[in-house]
Amino acid sequence: MASVTAGSSEFDRDTAVTRRAPGVYDAHLSAGWTIINAVNGGYLLALLGRALGDALPHPDPLTLTAHYLTASAPGPAVVRTEVVRTGRTLSTGTATLVQFADDGTEVERIRVLATYGDLAALPDDVRTTAKPPAIPPYEHCLGTDSAPGDRPAIPGSTAITERLDIRLDPATVGWAVGAPSGKGEMRGWFGLADGREPDPLSLLLAVDGLPPTAFEMGLSGWVPTVELTCHVRHRPAPGPLRVSIVTRNLAGGFLEEDAEVWDSADRLVAQSRQLARTVLAQ
C-alpha cells in the first residue's frame, strides 16, 4: 500500500488516501472538517482530487464537477477512480467516494468527473476584465471568533472553523448581529490556520470554505451542496487568498453560489459554481 499525501499540515494529513489496489484508495474522513452535521464539501473534493492526482498522469486539477449524493460522515471511506482518457496535455477520470452503513450496505456519497493537466505548462497570456474583489485589509476584517454579536444559533459542529484562517469583509457579516443585508454576497480573506501555503488542491477547499451567502439573505441552517464545479486557473502564489462569493437567485429552495479566488499576486486562481439547497434551522 502507498500513502498519497504531500506536506505535513493537518489539511494534507486529513486528505491523505492510501492506495489499496490500482484505482482503489482507503481514506478516513476527519471530524475536524465538519460543519453543522456533515463533512464539508470542499474538503471532500480536495480528498478525491488527491486520489485522482495519483491515478491520472497529469499533476494538477483543471476542472472538477462533483455531485453530492448523500451526506458524508466522519470515519472510514473508500475512493474508487477510473481513467477515462489520457492525452499529451490533458487526462480525464472519474472518482466515487463510498461509505458503509451499520448493516454493511455500501452508500455512495460523491461522484466526480475531472480533467487534469499541468498548470505550470499553461501559456501566460492573460486577457480579462475580471478584477480582484474590493476587500478591506486583513487586519480590518473580522475573524470567525471576532465577529460582532452572536451568530445565528445553528445546531451541530463548527469544527472546520478551527482549521481555517478566515477574515470576513465587515460589509458581509450583518447576519452575525441579526441584521443581514439581504444581498447574496460573502467576501473575505482565506487561509489554513496552521499557515500552510495554498496550492491547487487547497483551492478546492477555498471555493467552499466561507459561510454560505444564504446567511446574508436572512436564512440560517444547513445549506447542503447538490453540485459543485471548480475550475483551477493557476497555481497560487504564497500568501492569503481573497474569496468572493455571489448568489443572484434563490428560488424553489435552491440557490447558486459563484465563487472567485484571487491570490496575493492579484491573479484569478480558481472559479466555481455551486448549486445548494436551503434547509432552515429548526
N, C-alpha and C positions, 0 to 999 in steps of 0.2 A: 504494500500500500504506500501511496505517496501523498504527503500533505501538500495542499496547494494554497499558499499564502504568501504575503510579501510584507516585510516590516514587522515591527513588534508592538504596534499600537493596539488598543482594545478593538478598534474597528477591524484591523487586519486579523486579529485572533478570532473575532466573532463572525467573520465572513469566510473563514478558512473552510475548505472542503477536503476530504480525503478520498483519493481515487481508489475505489474498491476493485473495479474492472474497467475495461475500456468503455467510456461513456456513462459510467455509474459512479456516483460520489456519495459518501456519507457526510452529513452535516449536523450541527447542533444549533438550533435557533435560540439565541441568548435572550433571557428575560430582560436584559438591560436595554433592549431596543423596543420595548413595548410602549404603547400609548392607548389609553382607555382600556380596552380588553383584547387587544390583538397586537401582533408584531408589525412594526412599521413597514409600509410597502416599499419605500426607498431602500431600506436596509436589506429587505428580501431580494430586491432587484440587483443590488450590488453582490449579494452572495451568489445568485445564479449567474451574474456576469463574470464572477471569478471562475466558476466551473466552466463556462463557455470559453473563457480565455485560455483554459488548459486544453479544452477539446478541439479548438479551432487553430489553424496555423498562423493566424494573424494576431497581433498583441492587443489591439485596442478596440473597445466597443465604439461603433459609429452610430448605430441605431438599434434600439430595443423596444419591442412592443410587448407588454405583459398584460394578460387577462387574469384578474384575481378571482378565482372561482369560489373559494371558501376561506374563511379567516384562519390564518396560521396561528399556532400556539407555541410558546417556548417548549423546547425539547428536541428530540431526535427527528431527523428528516432525511429523505433520500432525494438526490437530484439525478435525473436521467437526461443525457444530452444526445443529440443526433446531428451529425454533419450532413447538411442538405446539399451544399455545393462549395467547392473551393476553386479559386481562380488566382491569378497573379497578384492582384491588388486587393481583392475582397473575398471573404468567406462568409457563408451563411449557415446558421444552425438553429436548432430548437432546444429548449430545456423545459423540463417539468419538475416541479417540487411536490413531493407527496409526504404525507404523514400517515400514522396508523391509529385508528380508533381503538378503544379499550378491548373490543372483541377481535382485533387484528385486521379489520377491514381497512383496505387502503383508501385514503382520501386525497384526491388531487387538490392542491392549494393554488398553484400558479402555473400558467403555461406561457412561454416566452418564445418569440421569433426574433432573431438578432442577426445583424451583419457586422462583421469585424474587419478592420483594416489596420493601417499603420499611420497614426496621426502625425508622426514625425516626417513622413514622406509626402504629406499633402503640400500642394503649392501654397506660397504665402501671399498670393494676390487676394486683397480684400476690397470689395465694393459693397458698401452697406449704407443704409440710412438709420440703422439701429444705433441707439445711444445708451450709455450706462444709466441706470436709474439714479434719480436725484435723492440720495440718502444722506442724512446728516452724518458728520464724522462719528466714528465708532464710539468715542467717549461720550457723545451726546445722545446715543441711542440707549434703549432700555433692555436689560437682560431679562431672562425668564424668571430670575429671582429678585428683580428690582422694579418690575412694572408697578405703576401706581395702583393702590387699592387692591381689592381682592378679585381674582379671576372668577369666571363663572364656575359654579360647582359642577364638576364633571366627575362622576364616579369612575374608579379604575386607576390603572397605572399611568404615571407620567415619567417612568424611569428613563426614557430616551433623553429627556431634557438635561439629565446629569451628564450625558456623554457629548452634548453639543454646546458649542460656544455661540450663542445667538444673541444679537443685539438688534432689537426691532426699532424701526422708524417710529418715533412718537406719534406721527400722524396716522398710524395704522393700529394703535393699541387702545382705541376708545372702548372696545369690548371689555378691556380689563377693569374698567371703572363703571361698567354698566351703561356706557354711552357710545355704542357702536355708530360708526359714521354712516352706515347704510351702503357704503361703497365696497365692492368686492375686490379689495386690494390688501396685500400684505407685502411688506418690504423689510429687508434687514441685512445685517452682516452675518455671515455663516462660517463656522469652522468647527473642528473637532476639539473637545475640551482638553484632550491630552496634548494638543499642539501639533498633531500630525499634519503635514502639508497636504494640500489637495492633489488628487490625481484623477484620471478618467473614471475609476471605479467609485471614488467618493463623490463625484458629480452625480452619480445615480442616486445617492442618498440626499444630496443637496436639493434636488428638484422637489423632494417630498419631505423636507425637514422643518419647514416653518409651520406655525399654526395655520389652520385652514382659513381661507378667505371667508368662509361661512360665518366665522365669529364676528367679523366686521359688518356682516349683513344682518346681524341680530339673532343668529342661531347659535345654539350650543348643543353639544353632544357629539357623537361619533360621526365621522364623515368617511366611510369606507370607500376605498378605491375600487372601481369597477374595471377600468382600463387605464394604462399609463404608457405613453410613448415618449421616449427620451432620445434626443439627438446630441451626441457629443461632438463638438466642433474643433476643439483644440485641447492640448494638454495644458492645464492651468499653470500659471506662474505661481511661485511660492507666495504665501500671504492669505489673508482672509478673502472670502468670496462675497459678492453682493448678489442677493437674490431678490427678484421682483416677481410677484405672482398676481394675476388679474383674473377675475371672473366677470363676465359680461352678462351671463344669463343663468338664472336659477329657475327651473320650471319642471313641474311634474315630479319633484323630489330629487332631481339630478342637477348637478352643476358641472361646468368645466373650469379647470384651472390652467391657465397658460403661464408657464414659468420661464424666466430668463436668468441665467447665471453668468456673472461677469467676474473676471479675475483681477488681480492687483495691477495688471498691465492694461486695463481697460479693454480687454478682449471678451467678446461673447463666446464663452467656452461650452455652454450647454443650453438647450432649449427643451421644453417638454409640454405636452398637453395631457391632462388627466381628466377622465370622467369619473365623478364621485357621486355617491348617494348621500342624502342628508337623513340622519337618524336622530331625532330630537331626544335630548336627555329626559329621562323620566323623573 
